[in-house]
Amino acid sequence: MAVLPLHVRYSHYVLTDTPLTFFVALTFLLSLVAHERGTLGSFVAAGAAAGLAAATKYNGGVALIMPLLACWMTVPLRPGRLKTAFATIAASAGAFLLFAPYTVLDLPAFLDNFARLANQYRVAVIGESLWVLYFKYLVRHAFGWPALLLALGGMGLGIVRLVRGPGRVRWTLAVVFPLVYYTMLTTQKIVFARYLLPLTPTLCVLAATGVVSGGSALACFASTGA
């Protein structure tokens, strides 16, 4: 992640996608912590991190699915899933309003500008499929073929693990968020490579998983051959 070309380039320009990526990664980390601890406070912290992501850039609100998924899949959980989920959502909304207060203080202007921005994302037309275009961006500007293939391999392993276990919650968070976020990007008609930045933390984790799993498989094969 530290040497990822896409991340390094836009960190240099300090665009909003860079702090957004930080808060998405923080939400991912705190959601994992919340699952391990199973406490209300840990889920509130994860929800607040998602709210900070949304306050940085609106599409960061998608990160809220991580603590909510962790909440739904964590057993046992006190004071219960429903109350914890509501507290997580409330913490996210509170953090968003705290760091983007003019959402409420100047609500008419916020609604007008948000509608104008949303309309801009619907107007432009791209000839090439956005699924293909963003995939090309991942190859050319972010990972390159070797690392991206490792990430895809890690995602394949993650899908198997979230179905069969062990570690279903961890794998669900690592796999579901990038798939949902990538799908969301393909519905927007304004396209920039930097929009992929929030995907990079989980994809790096999946790529590392691909490396470790591949190394383990090679070690087993070598020992069997010996």
C-alpha positions in Angstrom: 0.0 0.0 0.0 2.9 2.4 0.8 4.3 2.1 -2.7 1.1 1.7 -4.7 1.4 4.1 -7.6 -2.2 5.2 -7.6 -2.1 5.9 -3.8 1.3 7.7 -3.9 0.3 9.9 -6.9 -2.9 11.2 -5.4 -1.5 11.5 -1.9 1.0 13.9 -3.5 -2.0 16.0 -4.7 -3.9 15.6 -1.4 -7.3 15.1 -3.1 -10.2 14.1 -1.0 -9.9 10.5 -2.2 -6.8 10.1 -0.1 -8.2 10.9 3.3 -11.4 9.0 2.2 -9.2 5.9 1.7 -7.7 6.4 5.2 -11.1 6.5 6.8 -12.3 3.5 4.8 -9.3 1.5 5.9 -9.9 2.7 9.5 -13.5 1.5 9.3 -12.3 -1.9 8.0 -9.9 -2.2 10.9 -12.4 -1.1 13.6 -15.0 -3.4 12.2 -12.6 -6.3 12.6 -11.9 -5.2 16.2 -15.6 -4.8 16.9 -16.2 -8.4 15.7 -13.4 -9.7 18.0 -14.6 -7.7 21.1 -18.3 -7.9 20.5 -19.0 -4.7 22.5 -21.3 -1.8 21.8 -18.5 0.7 22.1 -16.3 -1.0 19.5 -19.2 -1.0 17.0 -19.9 2.6 17.7 -16.3 3.5 17.0 -16.5 1.6 13.7 -19.7 3.4 12.8 -18.2 6.7 13.6 -15.2 6.0 11.3 -17.7 5.2 8.5 -19.4 8.6 9.2 -16.0 10.3 8.9 -15.5 8.6 5.5 -18.9 9.9 4.3 -18.1 13.4 5.6 -14.9 13.4 3.6 -16.7 12.3 0.4 -20.2 11.2 0.1 -19.5 7.9 -1.5 -17.5 7.0 1.6 -20.9 6.2 3.2 -20.7 2.8 1.6 -18.1 1.9 4.2 -21.0 1.6 6.8 -21.8 -1.8 5.4 -18.6 -3.2 7.1 -19.6 -2.5 10.7 -23.2 -3.5 10.0 -22.1 -6.8 8.4 -19.8 -7.4 11.4 -22.7 -6.6 13.8 -25.1 -8.9 12.0 -22.6 -11.8 11.9 -21.1 -11.5 15.4 -22.5 -13.9 18.0 -23.0 -13.5 20.9 -23.5 -9.7 20.9 -24.7 -7.5 23.8 -27.0 -5.6 24.0 -28.2 -7.4 20.9 -27.8 -7.1 17.1 -30.7 -4.7 16.5 -29.7 -2.2 19.2 -26.0 -2.4 18.3 -26.9 -1.8 14.6 -29.0 1.3 15.5 -26.2 2.6 17.7 -23.7 2.0 14.8 -25.9 3.9 12.4 -26.4 6.7 14.9 -22.7 7.0 15.5 -22.1 7.2 11.8 -24.7 9.9 11.3 -23.4 11.8 14.3 -19.8 11.8 13.0 -21.0 12.8 9.6 -22.9 15.8 10.9 -20.1 16.8 13.3 -17.6 17.0 10.5 -20.0 18.2 7.8 -22.3 20.5 9.8 -23.5 22.6 7.0 -25.4 19.6 5.7 -28.0 20.7 8.4 -27.0 24.3 9.0 -27.5 25.2 5.4 -29.8 22.4 4.3 -31.4 24.1 1.2 -27.9 24.8 -0.3 -26.7 21.3 0.5 -29.7 19.7 -1.2 -29.4 22.0 -4.3 -25.7 21.3 -4.6 -26.1 17.6 -4.0 -28.8 17.3 -6.6 -26.6 19.2 -9.1 -23.6 17.0 -8.4 -25.7 13.8 -8.7 -27.1 15.0 -12.0 -23.6 15.6 -13.3 -22.7 12.0 -12.5 -25.7 10.8 -14.6 -25.2 13.0 -17.6 -21.9 12.0 -19.2 -21.8 9.0 -21.5 -18.9 6.6 -21.7 -18.7 4.3 -24.8 -16.7 1.5 -23.1 -18.2 -0.6 -20.3 -17.3 0.9 -16.9 -16.7 -2.5 -15.5 -13.9 -3.0 -18.1 -12.6 0.6 -17.9 -12.1 0.5 -14.2 -10.5 -2.9 -14.4 -8.0 -1.4 -16.9 -7.4 1.4 -14.4 -6.6 -1.2 -11.7 -4.1 -2.8 -14.0 -2.5 0.3 -15.5 -2.6 2.8 -12.6 -2.8 0.8 -9.4 -1.5 -2.8 -9.2 -0.3 -4.1 -12.5 -1.1 -7.7 -13.6 1.0 -9.6 -11.0 -0.4 -7.9 -7.9 -4.0 -7.7 -9.3 -3.9 -11.5 -10.0 -2.8 -12.1 -6.5 -5.7 -9.9 -5.2 -8.2 -11.8 -7.4 -6.8 -15.1 -6.1 -7.2 -13.8 -2.5 -10.7 -12.8 -3.3 -11.5 -16.2 -4.7 -10.1 -17.8 -1.5 -12.1 -15.2 0.5 -15.4 -16.2 -1.2 -14.7 -19.9 -0.3 -13.9 -19.0 3.3 -16.9 -16.8 3.8 -19.1 -19.7 2.7 -17.3 -22.6 4.4 -15.2 -20.8 7.1 -13.2 -20.5 9.2 -13.2 -16.7 9.8 -16.4 -16.0 7.9 -16.8 -12.4 9.3 -13.2 -11.3 8.4 -13.5 -12.7 4.9 -17.0 -11.2 4.4 -15.7 -7.7 5.2 -12.6 -8.1 3.0 -14.6 -9.4 0.0 -18.1 -7.7 0.1 -16.9 -4.1 0.5 -14.7 -4.0 -2.6 -17.4 -5.8 -4.7 -20.1 -3.4 -3.6 -17.9 -0.3 -4.0 -16.7 -1.4 -7.4 -20.3 -2.0 -8.5 -21.3 1.5 -7.3 -18.5 3.0 -9.3 -19.8 1.4 -12.5 -23.1 3.2 -12.1 -21.5 6.6 -12.1 -20.8 8.2 -15.5 -18.0 10.5 -14.4 -14.8 8.3 -14.4 -11.4 8.9 -12.8 -8.8 6.4 -11.7 -8.6 8.0 -8.3 -12.1 6.9 -7.5 -10.7 3.4 -7.1 -8.5 4.5 -4.1 -10.9 3.4 -1.4 -10.7 -0.2 -2.8 -6.9 -0.4 -2.4 -6.6 -1.2 1.3 -8.8 -4.3 1.1 -7.3 -5.3 -2.2 -3.8 -5.1 -0.7 -5.0 -7.4 2.1 -6.4 -9.8 -0.4 -3.2 -9.7 -2.5 -1.2 -10.5 0.7 -3.6 -13.4 1.3 -2.9 -14.6 -2.2 0.9 -14.5 -1.5 0.6 -16.3 1.8 -1.8 -19.0 0.5 0.3 -19.5 -2.6 3.4 -19.9 -0.5 1.7 -22.4 1.8 0.5 -24.4 -1.2 4.0 -24.4 -2.7 5.5 -25.5 0.6 3.0 -28.4 0.9 3.7 -29.4 -2.7 7.4 -29.3 -2.1 7.1 -31.4 1.1 4.9 -33.9 -0.7 7.3 -34.1 -3.5 10.2 -34.7 -1.2 
